[in-house]
Amino acid sequence: MTNDDLQRLENATDGLAAYEYIANHIDQLDGPAIQKVTDLLMRADLNGQFCVSAARYLTAIDPVAYAEPIDRLVKGAIERDRERRYIGDLLESLWGKDYKEHASELTANDDNFRRIYKRVFPDRL
């Protein structure tokens, strides 16, 4: 990541620039770099849209290698998406198409899943 890239991302007013940087430079983002870009994305994304998109993207690329930034992005999305416009997309993307069949187990074992499921389906818990 160049200093110009870093400056541009630090001055961004929404999470789009950081999300695009992740998508376009994923093969160049090692541990510290992905953490820095994740921090910048979370700072700029006020409604959770880009946190959700980045979490879904990183999950599709490598959910094990990116487990820590994915977790942080999901938590950030939960905090920011008060109107539940984006977090519902995480359910299938992160926990599979059959997440509803395993909702009880997932709710008991995964705090992020529980928090999202409770918000998206408040009458089912």
MARBA-255289 format. One line per field, with one value per residue (C-alpha): residue number from 1; residue in one letter; x negated, y, z negated. Coordinates in nm, 2 decimals. Each point is the difference from the previous one (the first is absolute). Layout:
N
k: [NUM:...]
r: [a:...]
x: [X:...]
y: [Y:...]
z: [Z:...]
//
This chain:
125
k: [1:2:3:4:5:6:7:8:9:10:11:12:13:14:15:16:17:18:19:20:21:22:23:24:25:26:27:28:29:30:31:32:33:34:35:36:37:38:39:40:41:42:43:44:45:46:47:48:49:50:51:52:53:54:55:56:57:58:59:60:61:62:63:64:65:66:67:68:69:70:71:72:73:74:75:76:77:78:79:80:81:82:83:84:85:86:87:88:89:90:91:92:93:94:95:96:97:98:99:100:101:102:103:104:105:106:107:108:109:110:111:112:113:114:115:116:117:118:119:120:121:122:123:124:125]
r: [m:t:n:d:d:l:q:r:l:e:n:a:t:d:g:l:a:a:y:e:y:i:a:n:h:i:d:q:l:d:g:p:a:i:q:k:v:t:d:l:l:m:r:a:d:l:n:g:q:f:c:v:s:a:a:r:y:l:t:a:i:d:p:v:a:y:a:e:p:i:d:r:l:v:k:g:a:i:e:r:d:r:e:r:r:y:i:g:d:l:l:e:s:l:w:g:k:d:y:k:e:h:a:s:e:l:t:a:n:d:d:n:f:r:r:i:y:k:r:v:f:p:d:r:l]
x: [0.00:-0.15:0.01:0.23:0.24:0.00:0.06:0.29:0.16:-0.05:0.18:0.29:0.34:0.16:-0.11:0.01:-0.37:-0.12:0.23:-0.12:-0.36:0.05:0.17:-0.26:-0.31:0.10:-0.31:-0.23:0.17:-0.19:0.10:-0.09:0.12:0.34:0.03:-0.07:0.24:0.26:-0.05:0.04:0.31:0.16:-0.08:0.16:0.30:0.27:0.29:-0.17:0.05:-0.37:-0.08:0.26:-0.14:-0.36:0.09:0.19:-0.29:-0.27:0.21:0.03:-0.38:-0.12:0.21:-0.28:-0.28:0.22:0.19:-0.11:0.08:0.32:0.10:-0.08:0.19:0.31:-0.01:-0.04:0.29:0.22:-0.07:0.05:0.29:0.28:0.26:-0.09:-0.05:-0.32:-0.07:0.26:-0.22:-0.27:0.22:-0.02:-0.34:-0.18:0.21:0.13:0.33:0.12:-0.06:0.37:-0.01:-0.29:0.11:0.03:-0.35:-0.15:0.17:-0.14:-0.35:-0.06:0.06:-0.01:0.26:0.22:-0.01:0.08:0.27:0.16:0.02:0.11:0.25:0.10:0.30:-0.18:-0.22]
y: [0.00:0.33:0.32:0.15:-0.29:0.03:0.38:-0.05:-0.26:0.21:0.29:-0.21:0.11:-0.34:-0.36:-0.04:0.09:-0.25:-0.27:0.05:0.00:-0.34:-0.14:0.13:-0.08:-0.31:-0.19:0.28:0.03:-0.18:0.00:0.35:0.15:-0.17:0.12:0.36:0.00:-0.16:0.27:0.27:-0.16:-0.03:0.36:0.13:-0.23:0.15:-0.23:-0.34:-0.04:-0.04:-0.20:-0.25:0.00:-0.04:-0.28:-0.19:0.05:-0.11:-0.30:-0.10:0.04:-0.19:-0.01:-0.16:0.23:0.31:-0.12:0.29:0.29:-0.17:-0.02:0.36:0.11:-0.20:0.16:0.34:-0.07:-0.11:0.32:0.23:-0.15:0.11:-0.03:-0.36:0.09:-0.19:-0.25:-0.25:-0.07:-0.14:-0.29:-0.20:0.13:-0.10:-0.28:-0.17:-0.03:-0.24:0.24:0.00:-0.37:0.04:0.33:-0.15:-0.14:0.30:0.23:-0.19:-0.01:0.32:0.34:0.18:-0.24:0.04:0.38:0.01:-0.27:0.18:0.32:-0.14:-0.25:0.14:-0.22:-0.33:0.00]
z: [0.00:0.10:-0.20:0.27:-0.04:-0.37:0.02:0.24:-0.22:-0.32:0.17:0.13:-0.12:0.04:0.01:0.37:0.06:-0.26:0.13:0.36:-0.13:-0.16:0.31:0.24:-0.21:-0.20:0.12:-0.14:-0.34:-0.27:-0.37:-0.10:0.33:-0.01:-0.36:0.09:0.30:-0.22:-0.27:0.27:0.15:-0.34:-0.09:0.32:0.03:-0.20:0.10:0.02:0.38:0.08:-0.31:0.12:0.35:-0.11:-0.25:0.28:0.24:-0.24:-0.09:0.36:0.05:-0.31:-0.32:-0.20:0.10:-0.05:-0.30:-0.23:0.24:0.09:-0.36:-0.05:0.31:-0.11:-0.34:0.16:0.23:-0.29:-0.19:0.31:0.18:-0.24:0.27:0.09:0.37:0.05:-0.28:0.11:0.31:-0.24:-0.12:0.32:0.11:-0.32:-0.14:0.31:0.18:-0.27:-0.29:-0.09:-0.05:-0.25:-0.15:-0.36:0.01:0.16:-0.24:-0.29:0.14:0.19:-0.15:0.34:0.14:-0.31:0.02:0.37:-0.02:-0.29:0.19:0.33:-0.15:-0.34:-0.03:0.05:-0.32]
//
